[in-house]
């Protein structure tokens, strides 16, 4: 009985309450986004909002089961979880159903589908945490780094074959986990330069970019000339970035598909096809802007009601928040996400177990990437890559996978003092 009370009080109920709040917000906004006069009830299972109600209840049951599991079970079976998800990622390439151009779904009957790429996120975090927390493993060593990178890259490559570019990019966020565990910050610098130069190379003259990069690098070398290791790393980074710049045109023209090039052009302002490829983002910005300070009210959004924004209950669900609840409602949602992310970092740092700490940073990194990219693409700051807003977007696979991802950490945290 004492153990049960201790377990109850050591579960991080603040995080649980934030999770429930986001789920409820998502449910009501899905109801608003796809409201059908013929099915007004929010629990009508013939509609997406009724199905989401089922998904939320299933997710809560799964969360409770996770909290009742033995923590050592999660650690021991990390390789098995990873192997199963990798197998499912292979299976979906053979028998998967193509939805929206991505062969990413497996039909499981009753109108329900399974998306293995969503579950690969928590499985990858578990195995990465188990490996990096092993004895004598240091991410600063080349062998350890390559193995850790391989754990991340394998599901990425399989998901890319679907091809689901959005889910593929999510795994890049795990570089922050490696950084927390000792990876040189210069890898982050080089990654940032990659992104900057990719965008810059589409807008400016390549030689201008290269000249600016050489000048910055020369300045850094001069300032830190006594640190040979730093200097060599920056020189290597410069060479890689220059090679990357020259690779952009052929990649852009011959590797990226037409719809991917169009999204990049729209984001950078290189094209302005508001009735064609830029329609989604333009309507999304109209919807969010029309909400003004306090919004139009629940079920009163005109952009939402007349379905001007495609995929509004999934990838573009934030449009409904902006239109019906306004700037104030958007700030509440963003505040909940910010509070959740800060809470996850706090939880991760208070762990006594390296496995729990590493896993916690994996959870925070993935959720951070989803929130930032999803909201940025709805307001036109990022190209549309099709990833859900955690706990809010419609979808059983995404909600269940995010729930598992989060509640494994909550379970590990509840056991940080040795409580069973």
N, C-alpha and C positions, 0 to 999 in steps of 0.2 A: 504493500500500500504506500509506503514511503517513497519507493522507487517511482510509482505511478504519479504521485504528487510532484516529485522532483522533475520527472519528465514533463509534466504539464506546465510547470512554471519555467522550465528552461527552453521550451519552444519559443522562438522569437515571434511573438504574436503581433508585434508591430508590422513586420514584413508580411505576415499572413493577412492582416487587415488591409494593407496596401494592395495586395494581390486580389482580395475579394472586391475591393472598391473598383479596381481597374476592370475586372470581369463584369461587374454590374454595369459600369459605364459603357463597356463594349456592347453588352446585350441590349441596352436601351437604344444605343446609337445604331445598331444593326436593325432594330425594329423601325427606327425612323428612316433609315437609308432605303429599305426595301418594303416599306409599309404597303399592305394590300388591303383595300376596303372590304374585300370579300372574306378576308381572314384577319379581323382586327385584333384578336387575342394575341398577346405577346408570347403565350405558351402554346400556340397552335403549331403542332409538329409538321403540318403541311407546308410551312414556310421556313425560310432560313433562320428567322429569329426564334422560332419554336425549336428548330434543330440545335441552335446555339444554346438554348436552355438545357437541352439534353447533354450537350457537350460539357457545359459548366458543371452539371451534377456528376457526370462521369469523372471529370477532372478532379473534383473535390473528393470523390471516393478514392481515386488513385492517390491523391495527396495524403489522405488518411492512412492508406496502406503503406506508403513510403515511410511515414512517421512511426509506424508500428514495426518496421523492419529492423533487424540488427545492422548497425553501421558497418560491421566487418563484412557483412554480406555484400554491400555495395562495392567495397574495395576489392574483395576477392573475385567478384564476377565482372569487373571492369573489362578484362579481355574478352569475355563471352559476349557482353553487350556490344562491344565494338565489332566483333566478328559477325554477329547476327545482323547488325545494321549494314555492314559492308556487303554481306550476302544479299540482303534485301535491295541494296543499291544496284547490284548486278542483276538480280531477278527483274527489277522494274525496267531495265533496259531491254529485256526479252519479252515480257508479258504485260508491261505497263500500259496504262491508258494515256493517250495524248490529249492534254488539256491546255489550250492556249499556246500551242507550239512546243510544249515541254512534255516529254514522256516520263512523268514523275509520279504517276499515281497507280496504285494497285487496287482494283475493285475487290471489296470484301463482302459484298452482298447487301441487300436492303437499302440500296441507294447511298451507301457509305463507302468512302475511299480512304486509303492509307497513303501518306506521303513519306517514304523512308528518309528523305533528305532532312526532314524536320527532326527525326529521332537520332540522326547521326550526330547532331550537335551535342547532346548530353553524353552520348557514348564516347565521342572523341574527347570531351572534357574529362571524363572519368579515366580513360586510358592514359591521357597526357598527364593527369595528376598522379596516377599510380607510377608512371615511368619516372617523372621528374622528382618524385619523393623517394625513389629508391636509393639505397646506400651507394655512395661513390658516384652518383650521377650529377654532373655539373654542366649546365647549359652553355657555359663558356668554353667547354672543350668541344672540338670539332665533331668527334664521334657522337657525343650526346646530343649536340645540336642537330646533326643530320638525322638521327633516329627520331627525335622529337618532331622535326619538320616533316618526316615521313608519315608520322601518325596523323598529322594535319592534312598533308597533301593527298593521301590515298582517297579519302571520301570526297575531297575537292575535285579530283580528276574524274571520279565516277559520276558525280553530280553534274560536272561540266559536260559530260557526254549526253545528258538528257535532252537538250542542254538547258540548265537552269542557272543562268549567270548570277542572279541575285543571291540564291542560296550558296553558290560557290564562293562569292566574295565575302559572305558572312564569316567564313573560316579564317579569313585574313586577320580578323580582329584578335585572334589568339596570339598574335605576335606580342600583345601587351602582357600576356601571361609569361611568355619567355623573358620579356624585359623585366618584369617584377622578380623573376627568379635569377637574374644576373646577366642577361644578355646585354651586350654593349649598347648604349644609347645611340651609337653611330648607325646601327641598323635602322633605328627609327628615323634618323636624319635622312638616310638614303631613301627609305620608303617615302618619306614626305617629299623629297626631291623628285622621286619618280612621278608622284601624282601631280606635283606642280609643273614639271617639265612636260608631262603628257598634255595637260591643258594648254600650257604656254606654247607648245610646238604646233598646236592647231590654230593658234591665234597670231603668232609672231614669226619672224624670220629665225631660222635655226641658228644661224651664226651669231645673232644677237644674244640668244639664250646661252650658247656655249661661251661667248665672251664674258657674259655676266657671271656664269658659273666658275670660269677660270679665275676671274678677278676675286670673287668671294673666297674661293679655295686658297688662292695665293695669300690673301689677307690672313686667313686662319692659320696657314702654315707659318707665316711670319710671326704671328702672335704666339703660336705654340711651337716654335721651332726647336725648343729644348725637349719636347716630348715626341720622340721618334715614332712611337707606336701610334699616337694620335695622327701624326702627319701622314704615315703610310696608309692608315685607314681612310683618311680624307682623300688621298690621291686615288686609292682604289675606288672609293665611292664616286669620285669625279669621272673616272674612266667608264665606270658602269653607267653613270647617268648620261654621258655623252653618247655611248653606244645605244642607250635606250632612246634618246632623242632621235637618232637617225633611223631607228626601227619603227618609229611611230607611223610615218606615211605608208610603208608597205603593210603594216598591221591594220591600219585604219582602212586602207583601200581593198585589201585582199583577204584579211582574216575576219574582221568584224562583218556581221550581216547588215543588210540594208536598214532594217529597223533599229539596229544598235547605232549605226552611224547617224541616223535621223534624230535619235534621242540626244546624242551628244551635240549635234548641230543646233537643236532647239535650245538646249541648256546654255550653250555658249553664245547664242544669239546669231549664229551663222545662217539660220533660216528662220522663217516666221510663218509657218503653215498652220494657222490657227483653226482651219477647218479640216485639216488632214491629220498629219502625224502629231502636231502640237495641240490637238483638240483637248485631249484628256487633261493636260497640265493647265491649259488656259481656263477650262471650265472649273477646274479645281481651285485655281486662284480666285476666280469670280465668286465661287461659293464661299470660300473662307473670308474674302473681303466683304461680302455682302452681309456677313453676320455682325459687323461693326463691334461695338463694345459689349452688348448684352445678348446678342443673337436674336433670331426671329421667333424663337420659342419651339418647344417640343412638337414635332410633326408639322411644323409650319414652314420649313425651309423649301423655297420654290425650286432651287437647283436640285435639291434632294428629291422632292416630291415628284418632279417631272423627269427624273433620271437623266439629267444632262451630263452627269459625270459617270462614265463607265467604271465598273469594278468598285463602286462606292462603299460596298459593305466589306470589302477585303482590303486591297492595297490602298484605296483612297478613303478609308473610313474617317480619317482626320478632317476631311472636308465637311462631313456631317457635324462633327464637333464644332468646327469653326462657324458654320452657317447657323446652326440652331442654338448654340450656346455662346457664340461670340468670342471676343478676345478674353473675356473673363473666364469662360468655360475652358478655353484653350490653355490658359495659364494654370488653371487647376489641374488639368491633365498633365501638362508639362511638369508642374510642381510635384505631382505624385511620382512621376518617372524619376525626377531628380532625387527626390527623397529616397526612393527605392534603390537607386544606384549608389548613393552615398551610404545607405544602410548596408548594402551588400559588401562594399569595401570595408566598412567598419567590422562587419561580421567576419570577413576574410582575415583581417589583421589580428583579430583576437583569438584565432585558432591556435591551439597548441600543436596540432598535427600538420606537418607540411602538406600532406595529401589534401586535407580540408581547405587549407589556405590557397593552394594552387587551383583546386576545383572552384573555389569561390571567385577567384579572379577570372576564371573561364566563364562563369555565369555572368558576371558583371560586364565583361568584354562583349559577349554575344548580345546581351540585352541593349547595351549602349549602342552598338552598331545598328541594330534593328530600329531603335527609336530615332536616332539621328538621321539615318538614311531614308527611312520611310517618311518622316515629316519633311525633310529637306526636299524630297522629290515631289511632294504634294504642293509645295509652294514655289517650285521651279528652281531650287538651288542645286539640285542633283538630277541627273538623267533618271528616267523611270526604269527601275530594274526589277520591280515586282517582288518585294518582300513584305510580310505582314507587320502590322503594329502589334507588339506583344500584348496578349490578354484582351485586346480590344477588337482586332480584325476578326471577321467571320472565318470559321474553319475548325474542324475537330482535331486534325493532325497538329496544326500549329498550337492550339490552346493546350492540348494534351502534352505536347513535347516541351512547351515552355513551363507547364506545371511541373512536370517531372524534373526538368532542369533546375527549377527554383527550389522545389521541396526536398530534393536530395541534399542541397546545401543546408536547408533549415534542419533536416535530420542530423546531418553531420555536426552542425552547430549545437544542437541540443545535447549532443554526446561529448562536447568538448571537455567536460569536467569528469569524464569517465562514467556518465550515467547511462544505464542500459535501458 
